[in-house]
């Protein structure tokens, strides 16, 4: 039982980067902006979040810096695609490569090249009184770091906002049929801007989670494809917050399983175990992609003057 509890606790711990990056992707996509720069944004968030935490001694300021960097990338994506009507996929790839470059450059400029990487304190677990004492369930759900709780609350909050409020209905309308939304007086430009910026901030925070919880330091390319998996997760979750939350448990479960098998030793080559989350992603997408409900205007630029793509 202890082994199962520990495994499930790690699954919940590991789901956070998937949840935050997936919700950030979903939020921008709901207004038609398809962000494919997640990997680069997460790397910059991890790098800048670590550096600010290291220099200030404050993990909170590190998280704020990571969110600010992600928001800046989201702003750039919104401007180039909404104002300049440039191809979303091309701009997203450009931001992805910029993110990789910046994440490598910033630590070298601030810290330099060192034999042993500097460390920052990692986030501590917060035990919720009484609930954390419940057998089995308590250690899994109520003895986690604050970002685990935040990711769950963000998912529930986004679901309520999108499907239970007037503003959420307007956001979904922009992603489904912006011409109709525009004719009803909904500001499509503003909607695309703020959803992409907030979505970018969530993706940046997802990247910062890795050094602040997993390693205590930043290493190059430490995101290891989680940004790309977040895109698959968003399709898997049908661009809806709660299915994305539940789907992230599957993705993190495969990741934790592959890691645990490596630790206990296995005749299976570790290279195959590293590939396991991506193989699982391909299999999932094969069976779910055609059934995924995608916003009708996803990846398209709305021109109010021409009333066309």
C-alpha positions in Angstrom: 0.0 0.0 0.0 2.8 2.4 0.8 4.3 1.8 -2.6 1.0 2.7 -4.3 0.5 5.8 -2.1 4.0 7.0 -2.9 3.4 6.4 -6.6 0.1 8.3 -6.7 1.6 11.1 -4.7 4.4 11.4 -7.2 1.9 11.4 -10.1 0.1 14.3 -8.5 3.4 16.1 -7.9 4.5 15.5 -11.6 1.2 16.6 -13.2 1.8 20.3 -12.5 3.9 21.2 -15.5 1.5 19.4 -17.8 -1.6 21.1 -16.2 -0.2 24.6 -16.3 1.2 24.3 -19.8 -1.9 22.6 -21.1 -4.3 25.2 -19.6 -2.1 28.0 -21.0 -2.3 26.4 -24.4 -6.0 25.9 -24.1 -6.8 29.4 -23.0 -5.1 31.1 -26.0 -6.6 28.5 -28.3 -10.1 29.3 -27.1 -9.8 32.6 -29.0 -8.1 31.0 -32.0 -4.4 31.6 -31.1 -2.5 28.3 -31.4 0.7 28.6 -29.4 3.4 26.0 -30.4 6.3 27.7 -28.5 5.6 26.0 -25.2 8.9 24.2 -25.0 10.8 27.5 -25.4 8.6 29.4 -23.1 8.9 26.8 -20.4 12.7 26.8 -20.7 12.9 30.6 -20.3 10.5 30.3 -17.3 12.7 27.7 -15.8 15.9 29.7 -16.4 14.6 33.1 -15.3 12.7 31.7 -12.4 15.8 29.9 -11.1 18.0 33.0 -11.6 15.7 35.4 -9.8 15.1 32.9 -7.0 18.9 32.5 -6.7 19.7 36.2 -6.7 16.9 37.3 -4.4 16.5 34.3 -2.2 12.7 34.4 -2.9 11.0 31.5 -4.7 7.9 33.7 -5.0 9.8 36.4 -7.0 11.2 33.6 -9.1 7.7 32.4 -10.0 6.6 36.0 -10.7 9.6 36.5 -13.1 8.8 33.2 -14.8 5.2 34.2 -15.3 6.3 37.7 -16.6 8.6 36.1 -19.1 5.9 33.8 -20.3 3.4 36.7 -20.6 6.0 38.6 -22.7 6.2 35.7 -25.1 2.4 35.6 -25.2 2.3 39.3 -25.9 4.7 38.8 -28.8 2.7 36.0 -30.2 -0.5 38.0 -29.9 1.0 41.1 -31.6 2.5 39.3 -34.5 -0.5 37.2 -35.2 -3.4 39.6 -34.3 -2.0 42.9 -35.5 0.4 41.9 -38.2 -1.6 38.8 -39.3 1.5 36.6 -39.5 1.3 32.8 -39.6 0.8 31.5 -36.1 2.8 28.3 -36.6 5.8 30.2 -38.0 5.8 32.8 -35.2 5.4 30.1 -32.6 8.4 28.2 -33.9 10.5 31.4 -34.0 9.6 32.1 -30.3 10.4 28.5 -29.5 14.0 28.8 -30.8 14.3 32.3 -29.2 13.3 30.7 -25.9 15.9 27.9 -26.2 18.6 30.4 -26.9 17.7 32.8 -24.1 17.4 29.9 -21.6 21.0 28.9 -22.3 22.4 32.5 -22.5 20.9 34.0 -19.4 22.5 31.7 -16.8 25.9 32.1 -18.5 25.6 35.9 -18.4 24.4 36.1 -14.8 26.3 33.2 -13.1 28.9 32.2 -15.6 30.3 28.8 -16.2 30.8 26.9 -12.9 32.0 23.4 -12.0 29.0 22.8 -9.7 25.7 24.5 -10.5 24.3 26.8 -7.8 21.2 25.6 -5.9 18.0 27.2 -4.7 15.6 26.0 -2.0 12.8 23.9 -3.5 9.2 24.3 -2.6 8.2 22.7 0.6 5.1 20.5 1.1 2.1 22.1 2.7 0.0 19.7 4.8 -3.6 20.7 5.1 -4.8 20.3 8.7 -7.0 17.3 9.4 -7.4 16.4 5.7 -3.7 15.4 5.5 -4.3 12.9 8.3 -6.9 10.9 6.3 -5.4 7.4 5.6 -4.3 6.9 2.0 -6.0 9.9 0.6 -4.4 12.4 2.9 -0.7 11.9 1.9 -1.7 11.8 -1.8 -3.9 14.9 -2.1 -3.2 17.0 1.0 0.5 16.9 1.5 1.8 18.6 -1.6 3.5 21.8 -2.5 1.5 25.0 -3.1 1.7 24.8 -7.0 -0.1 21.4 -6.9 -3.0 23.1 -5.2 -2.8 26.1 -7.5 -2.8 24.0 -10.6 -6.0 22.3 -9.5 -7.7 25.5 -8.5 -6.7 27.2 -11.8 -8.2 24.3 -13.7 -11.5 24.4 -11.8 -11.5 28.2 -12.1 -10.9 28.2 -15.8 -13.7 25.6 -16.3 -16.2 27.8 -14.3 -15.1 30.9 -16.1 -15.3 29.5 -19.6 -18.6 27.5 -19.2 -20.5 29.3 -16.5 -19.9 33.0 -17.1 -20.9 35.5 -19.8 -17.3 36.5 -20.4 -16.3 32.9 -20.9 -19.1 32.5 -23.5 -17.7 35.5 -25.3 -14.2 34.0 -25.2 -15.4 30.8 -26.7 -17.4 32.6 -29.3 -14.2 34.4 -30.5 -12.5 31.1 -31.0 -15.5 29.5 -32.8 -16.8 32.3 -35.0 -15.0 35.7 -34.6 -17.1 37.4 -37.3 -20.3 36.7 -35.4 -18.6 37.7 -32.1 -17.4 40.9 -33.6 -20.9 41.8 -35.0 -22.2 41.4 -31.4 -19.8 43.9 -30.1 -17.3 41.5 -28.6 -13.7 42.9 -28.8 -12.0 40.1 -30.6 -8.6 41.7 -30.5 -8.6 42.3 -26.8 -9.8 38.8 -26.2 -7.0 37.2 -28.2 -4.5 39.4 -26.5 -5.3 38.8 -22.9 -5.9 35.1 -23.3 -2.6 34.6 -25.1 -0.8 36.7 -22.5 -2.3 34.9 -19.5 -1.8 31.6 -21.2 1.9 32.4 -21.8 2.2 33.3 -18.1 0.9 29.9 -17.1 3.3 28.2 -19.5 6.2 30.2 -18.0 5.2 29.1 -14.5 5.0 25.5 -15.7 8.7 25.8 -16.7 9.7 27.3 -13.4 8.2 24.4 -11.5 11.0 22.1 -12.7 14.0 23.8 -10.9 11.8 24.9 -8.0 10.5 21.4 -7.2 12.5 18.8 -9.1 16.2 19.8 -9.2 16.8 23.0 -7.3 19.0 24.2 -10.2 18.7 24.9 -13.9 20.1 22.7 -16.6 20.0 23.2 -20.3 17.0 21.6 -22.1 15.6 20.4 -18.7 12.0 20.7 -20.0 12.7 17.5 -22.0 9.7 17.7 -24.4 7.1 18.5 -21.8 6.1 21.5 -23.8 5.3 19.4 -26.9 3.4 16.9 -24.7 1.3 19.8 -23.4 0.1 20.4 -26.9 -0.9 16.7 -27.2 -2.6 16.9 -23.8 -4.7 19.9 -24.9 -6.0 18.0 -27.9 -6.5 14.9 -25.7 -8.5 17.0 -23.3 -10.7 18.5 -26.0 -9.6 22.1 -25.2 -11.5 21.9 -22.0 -10.0 22.7 -18.5 -11.2 19.7 -16.5 -10.4 17.0 -19.1 -7.0 18.6 -19.4 -6.6 18.3 -15.7 -7.5 14.6 -15.7 -5.5 13.9 -18.8 -2.4 15.3 -17.2 -2.6 12.6 -14.6 -2.2 10.0 -17.4 0.8 11.8 -18.9 2.5 12.3 -15.5 1.6 8.7 -14.5 3.5 7.4 -17.6 6.4 9.7 -16.8 6.6 8.6 -13.1 6.3 4.9 -14.1 9.2 5.2 -16.5 11.3 6.9 -13.9 10.5 4.3 -11.2 11.3 1.4 -13.4 14.7 3.0 -14.1 15.3 3.4 -10.4 14.4 -0.2 -9.3 16.3 -1.6 -12.3 15.0 -3.3 -15.3 16.2 -5.4 -18.2 14.5 -2.9 -20.5 17.1 -0.4 -21.9 16.7 3.0 -20.2 16.6 4.7 -23.6 13.3 2.9 -24.2 12.0 4.0 -20.8 12.8 7.6 -21.6 10.8 7.2 -24.8 7.8 5.7 -23.0 5.9 9.0 -22.4 6.2 10.0 -26.0 5.2 6.5 -27.3 2.1 6.7 -25.0 1.4 10.1 -26.4 1.4 8.9 -30.0 -0.9 6.0 -29.1 -3.3 8.2 -27.3 -3.4 10.7 -30.1 -4.1 7.9 -32.7 -7.2 6.9 -30.8 -8.4 10.3 -29.7 -7.3 13.0 -32.2 -10.3 12.5 -34.5 -12.7 12.8 -31.6 -11.1 15.9 -30.1 -13.3 19.0 -30.1 -11.1 21.8 -31.5 -12.1 25.5 -31.6 -13.3 26.2 -35.2 -11.0 29.2 -35.7 -7.9 27.7 -34.1 -4.7 28.7 -35.7 -6.4 31.3 -38.0 -6.0 35.1 -38.0 -9.1 37.3 -38.0 -9.1 40.4 -40.2 -11.9 42.7 -39.2 -11.7 44.7 -42.4 -11.8 41.8 -44.7 -13.9 39.6 -42.4 -11.8 36.7 -43.4 -8.7 34.7 -42.4 
